[in-house]
Amino acid sequence: MDPLKLLLKTLGISVEHLVEGLRKCVNELGPEASEAVKKLLEALSHLV
């Protein structure tokens, strides 16, 4: 299992729910924050 996915699971964080929430908020962020969230979303998507 991927170390990040294991860490999130240990913390009780669902990767699927995290990805879904990030997708919903991307449109409401400013350009700089939006780019950072998109990069995080891309990285997390590989774990699903």
Biopython code that builds the backbone (N, CA, C, O; Angstrom):
import numpy as np
from Bio.PDB.StructureBuilder import StructureBuilder

atoms = [
    (1, "MET", "N", (0.854, -1.185, 0.000)),
    (1, "MET", "CA", (0.000, 0.000, 0.000)),
    (1, "MET", "C", (0.895, 1.241, 0.000)),
    (1, "MET", "O", (1.946, 1.266, 0.640)),
    (2, "ASP", "N", (0.468, 2.241, -0.711)),
    (2, "ASP", "CA", (1.199, 3.504, -0.789)),
    (2, "ASP", "C", (1.296, 4.134, 0.603)),
    (2, "ASP", "O", (0.314, 4.134, 1.346)),
    (3, "PRO", "N", (2.469, 4.672, 0.966)),
    (3, "PRO", "CA", (2.640, 5.265, 2.308)),
    (3, "PRO", "C", (1.656, 6.397, 2.606)),
    (3, "PRO", "O", (1.162, 6.506, 3.728)),
    (4, "LEU", "N", (1.369, 7.239, 1.615)),
    (4, "LEU", "CA", (0.433, 8.343, 1.847)),
    (4, "LEU", "C", (-0.972, 7.813, 2.080)),
    (4, "LEU", "O", (-1.679, 8.282, 2.972)),
    (5, "LYS", "N", (-1.374, 6.838, 1.280)),
    (5, "LYS", "CA", (-2.708, 6.262, 1.448)),
    (5, "LYS", "C", (-2.821, 5.584, 2.814)),
    (5, "LYS", "O", (-3.852, 5.687, 3.479)),
    (6, "LEU", "N", (-1.758, 4.892, 3.227)),
    (6, "LEU", "CA", (-1.743, 4.248, 4.537)),
    (6, "LEU", "C", (-1.855, 5.285, 5.654)),
    (6, "LEU", "O", (-2.599, 5.090, 6.615)),
    (7, "LEU", "N", (-1.121, 6.378, 5.524)),
    (7, "LEU", "CA", (-1.181, 7.446, 6.522)),
    (7, "LEU", "C", (-2.585, 8.030, 6.608)),
    (7, "LEU", "O", (-3.126, 8.191, 7.702)),
    (8, "LEU", "N", (-3.175, 8.348, 5.461)),
    (8, "LEU", "CA", (-4.528, 8.913, 5.455)),
    (8, "LEU", "C", (-5.527, 7.930, 6.063)),
    (8, "LEU", "O", (-6.407, 8.327, 6.828)),
    (9, "LYS", "N", (-5.391, 6.646, 5.723)),
    (9, "LYS", "CA", (-6.294, 5.632, 6.271)),
    (9, "LYS", "C", (-6.131, 5.538, 7.785)),
    (9, "LYS", "O", (-7.117, 5.422, 8.514)),
    (10, "THR", "N", (-4.888, 5.589, 8.256)),
    (10, "THR", "CA", (-4.614, 5.541, 9.691)),
    (10, "THR", "C", (-5.261, 6.718, 10.414)),
    (10, "THR", "O", (-5.719, 6.587, 11.549)),
    (11, "LEU", "N", (-5.292, 7.868, 9.744)),
    (11, "LEU", "CA", (-5.898, 9.067, 10.325)),
    (11, "LEU", "C", (-7.417, 9.083, 10.163)),
    (11, "LEU", "O", (-8.087, 10.003, 10.632)),
    (12, "GLY", "N", (-7.953, 8.063, 9.497)),
    (12, "GLY", "CA", (-9.397, 7.981, 9.301)),
    (12, "GLY", "C", (-9.903, 8.863, 8.180)),
    (12, "GLY", "O", (-11.076, 9.236, 8.157)),
    (13, "ILE", "N", (-9.015, 9.200, 7.242)),
    (13, "ILE", "CA", (-9.384, 10.069, 6.125)),
    (13, "ILE", "C", (-9.566, 9.214, 4.880)),
    (13, "ILE", "O", (-8.649, 8.503, 4.468)),
    (14, "SER", "N", (-10.740, 9.283, 4.289)),
    (14, "SER", "CA", (-11.024, 8.554, 3.059)),
    (14, "SER", "C", (-10.439, 9.317, 1.874)),
    (14, "SER", "O", (-10.780, 10.477, 1.644)),
    (15, "VAL", "N", (-9.559, 8.661, 1.128)),
    (15, "VAL", "CA", (-8.955, 9.306, -0.042)),
    (15, "VAL", "C", (-10.040, 9.692, -1.040)),
    (15, "VAL", "O", (-9.988, 10.767, -1.638)),
    (16, "GLU", "N", (-11.019, 8.817, -1.217)),
    (16, "GLU", "CA", (-12.091, 9.088, -2.169)),
    (16, "GLU", "C", (-12.867, 10.346, -1.791)),
    (16, "GLU", "O", (-13.164, 11.174, -2.653)),
    (17, "HIS", "N", (-13.199, 10.497, -0.501)),
    (17, "HIS", "CA", (-13.933, 11.681, -0.048)),
    (17, "HIS", "C", (-13.065, 12.932, -0.152)),
    (17, "HIS", "O", (-13.562, 14.010, -0.478)),
    (18, "LEU", "N", (-11.783, 12.790, 0.124)),
    (18, "LEU", "CA", (-10.859, 13.915, 0.016)),
    (18, "LEU", "C", (-10.779, 14.399, -1.425)),
    (18, "LEU", "O", (-10.835, 15.602, -1.682)),
    (19, "VAL", "N", (-10.649, 13.472, -2.362)),
    (19, "VAL", "CA", (-10.583, 13.821, -3.784)),
    (19, "VAL", "C", (-11.877, 14.501, -4.217)),
    (19, "VAL", "O", (-11.843, 15.512, -4.918)),
    (20, "GLU", "N", (-13.007, 13.955, -3.808)),
    (20, "GLU", "CA", (-14.309, 14.531, -4.169)),
    (20, "GLU", "C", (-14.448, 15.960, -3.636)),
    (20, "GLU", "O", (-14.890, 16.854, -4.357)),
    (21, "GLY", "N", (-14.073, 16.167, -2.381)),
    (21, "GLY", "CA", (-14.157, 17.500, -1.784)),
    (21, "GLY", "C", (-13.236, 18.496, -2.458)),
    (21, "GLY", "O", (-13.612, 19.648, -2.672)),
    (22, "LEU", "N", (-12.031, 18.060, -2.795)),
    (22, "LEU", "CA", (-11.082, 18.951, -3.472)),
    (22, "LEU", "C", (-11.601, 19.362, -4.843)),
    (22, "LEU", "O", (-11.462, 20.518, -5.242)),
    (23, "ARG", "N", (-12.193, 18.424, -5.559)),
    (23, "ARG", "CA", (-12.742, 18.751, -6.886)),
    (23, "ARG", "C", (-13.820, 19.826, -6.774)),
    (23, "ARG", "O", (-13.892, 20.728, -7.608)),
    (24, "LYS", "N", (-14.651, 19.728, -5.750)),
    (24, "LYS", "CA", (-15.742, 20.685, -5.575)),
    (24, "LYS", "C", (-15.233, 22.085, -5.244)),
    (24, "LYS", "O", (-15.844, 23.073, -5.650)),
    (25, "CYS", "N", (-14.123, 22.183, -4.514)),
    (25, "CYS", "CA", (-13.670, 23.504, -4.070)),
    (25, "CYS", "C", (-12.725, 24.196, -5.045)),
    (25, "CYS", "O", (-12.480, 25.393, -4.898)),
    (26, "VAL", "N", (-12.184, 23.489, -6.035)),
    (26, "VAL", "CA", (-11.222, 24.084, -6.972)),
    (26, "VAL", "C", (-11.795, 25.328, -7.639)),
    (26, "VAL", "O", (-11.089, 26.326, -7.786)),
    (27, "ASN", "N", (-13.055, 25.287, -8.041)),
    (27, "ASN", "CA", (-13.663, 26.413, -8.761)),
    (27, "ASN", "C", (-13.853, 27.649, -7.895)),
    (27, "ASN", "O", (-13.997, 28.752, -8.424)),
    (28, "GLU", "N", (-13.857, 27.489, -6.580)),
    (28, "GLU", "CA", (-14.109, 28.613, -5.685)),
    (28, "GLU", "C", (-12.831, 29.287, -5.189)),
    (28, "GLU", "O", (-12.896, 30.280, -4.464)),
    (29, "LEU", "N", (-11.683, 28.761, -5.570)),
    (29, "LEU", "CA", (-10.411, 29.297, -5.094)),
    (29, "LEU", "C", (-9.820, 30.294, -6.078)),
    (29, "LEU", "O", (-10.183, 30.314, -7.255)),
    (30, "GLY", "N", (-8.912, 31.117, -5.585)),
    (30, "GLY", "CA", (-8.166, 32.011, -6.454)),
    (30, "GLY", "C", (-7.203, 31.200, -7.303)),
    (30, "GLY", "O", (-6.986, 30.020, -7.030)),
    (31, "PRO", "N", (-6.619, 31.810, -8.331)),
    (31, "PRO", "CA", (-5.758, 31.085, -9.276)),
    (31, "PRO", "C", (-4.562, 30.377, -8.624)),
    (31, "PRO", "O", (-4.262, 29.233, -8.965)),
    (32, "GLU", "N", (-3.887, 31.045, -7.699)),
    (32, "GLU", "CA", (-2.703, 30.444, -7.078)),
    (32, "GLU", "C", (-3.080, 29.241, -6.214)),
    (32, "GLU", "O", (-2.458, 28.183, -6.305)),
    (33, "ALA", "N", (-4.091, 29.411, -5.384)),
    (33, "ALA", "CA", (-4.544, 28.316, -4.524)),
    (33, "ALA", "C", (-5.137, 27.188, -5.361)),
    (33, "ALA", "O", (-4.966, 26.011, -5.044)),
    (34, "SER", "N", (-5.827, 27.554, -6.419)),
    (34, "SER", "CA", (-6.433, 26.562, -7.293)),
    (34, "SER", "C", (-5.373, 25.652, -7.906)),
    (34, "SER", "O", (-5.571, 24.440, -7.981)),
    (35, "GLU", "N", (-4.261, 26.215, -8.342)),
    (35, "GLU", "CA", (-3.178, 25.419, -8.925)),
    (35, "GLU", "C", (-2.595, 24.454, -7.897)),
    (35, "GLU", "O", (-2.310, 23.300, -8.217)),
    (36, "ALA", "N", (-2.418, 24.922, -6.668)),
    (36, "ALA", "CA", (-1.880, 24.064, -5.611)),
    (36, "ALA", "C", (-2.828, 22.902, -5.322)),
    (36, "ALA", "O", (-2.389, 21.764, -5.158)),
    (37, "VAL", "N", (-4.114, 23.187, -5.262)),
    (37, "VAL", "CA", (-5.100, 22.142, -4.986)),
    (37, "VAL", "C", (-5.172, 21.165, -6.158)),
    (37, "VAL", "O", (-5.324, 19.961, -5.951)),
    (38, "LYS", "N", (-5.065, 21.669, -7.380)),
    (38, "LYS", "CA", (-5.080, 20.782, -8.548)),
    (38, "LYS", "C", (-3.904, 19.808, -8.507)),
    (38, "LYS", "O", (-4.056, 18.635, -8.849)),
    (39, "LYS", "N", (-2.740, 20.290, -8.093)),
    (39, "LYS", "CA", (-1.566, 19.412, -7.995)),
    (39, "LYS", "C", (-1.775, 18.355, -6.913)),
    (39, "LYS", "O", (-1.430, 17.189, -7.102)),
    (40, "LEU", "N", (-2.338, 18.765, -5.786)),
    (40, "LEU", "CA", (-2.637, 17.819, -4.712)),
    (40, "LEU", "C", (-3.667, 16.799, -5.179)),
    (40, "LEU", "O", (-3.530, 15.605, -4.912)),
    (41, "LEU", "N", (-4.684, 17.262, -5.867)),
    (41, "LEU", "CA", (-5.729, 16.387, -6.385)),
    (41, "LEU", "C", (-5.144, 15.366, -7.357)),
    (41, "LEU", "O", (-5.506, 14.189, -7.325)),
    (42, "GLU", "N", (-4.248, 15.820, -8.212)),
    (42, "GLU", "CA", (-3.605, 14.915, -9.167)),
    (42, "GLU", "C", (-2.816, 13.827, -8.434)),
    (42, "GLU", "O", (-2.881, 12.654, -8.799)),
    (43, "ALA", "N", (-2.080, 14.222, -7.410)),
    (43, "ALA", "CA", (-1.294, 13.253, -6.641)),
    (43, "ALA", "C", (-2.203, 12.258, -5.919)),
    (43, "ALA", "O", (-1.929, 11.058, -5.909)),
    (44, "LEU", "N", (-3.275, 12.753, -5.322)),
    (44, "LEU", "CA", (-4.189, 11.873, -4.587)),
    (44, "LEU", "C", (-4.970, 10.947, -5.512)),
    (44, "LEU", "O", (-5.322, 9.832, -5.128)),
    (45, "SER", "N", (-5.240, 11.407, -6.724)),
    (45, "SER", "CA", (-6.007, 10.594, -7.670)),
    (45, "SER", "C", (-5.294, 9.288, -7.999)),
    (45, "SER", "O", (-5.938, 8.293, -8.330)),
    (46, "HIS", "N", (-3.971, 9.290, -7.910)),
    (46, "HIS", "CA", (-3.209, 8.071, -8.179)),
    (46, "HIS", "C", (-3.388, 7.039, -7.070)),
    (46, "HIS", "O", (-3.066, 5.866, -7.257)),
    (47, "LEU", "N", (-3.892, 7.463, -5.933)),
    (47, "LEU", "CA", (-4.072, 6.552, -4.800)),
    (47, "LEU", "C", (-5.428, 5.871, -4.800)),
    (47, "LEU", "O", (-5.626, 4.878, -4.100)),
    (48, "VAL", "N", (-6.356, 6.392, -5.574)),
    (48, "VAL", "CA", (-7.727, 5.866, -5.572)),
    (48, "VAL", "C", (-7.812, 4.635, -6.444)),
    (48, "VAL", "O", (-8.884, 4.043, -6.574)),
]
sb = StructureBuilder()
sb.init_structure("model")
sb.init_model(0)
sb.init_chain("A")
sb.init_seg("    ")
for serial, (resi, resn, name, xyz) in enumerate(atoms, 1):
    if name == "N":
        sb.init_residue(resn, " ", resi, " ")
    sb.init_atom(name, np.array(xyz, "f"), 0.0, 1.0, " ", f" {name:<3s}", serial, name[0])
structure = sb.get_structure()
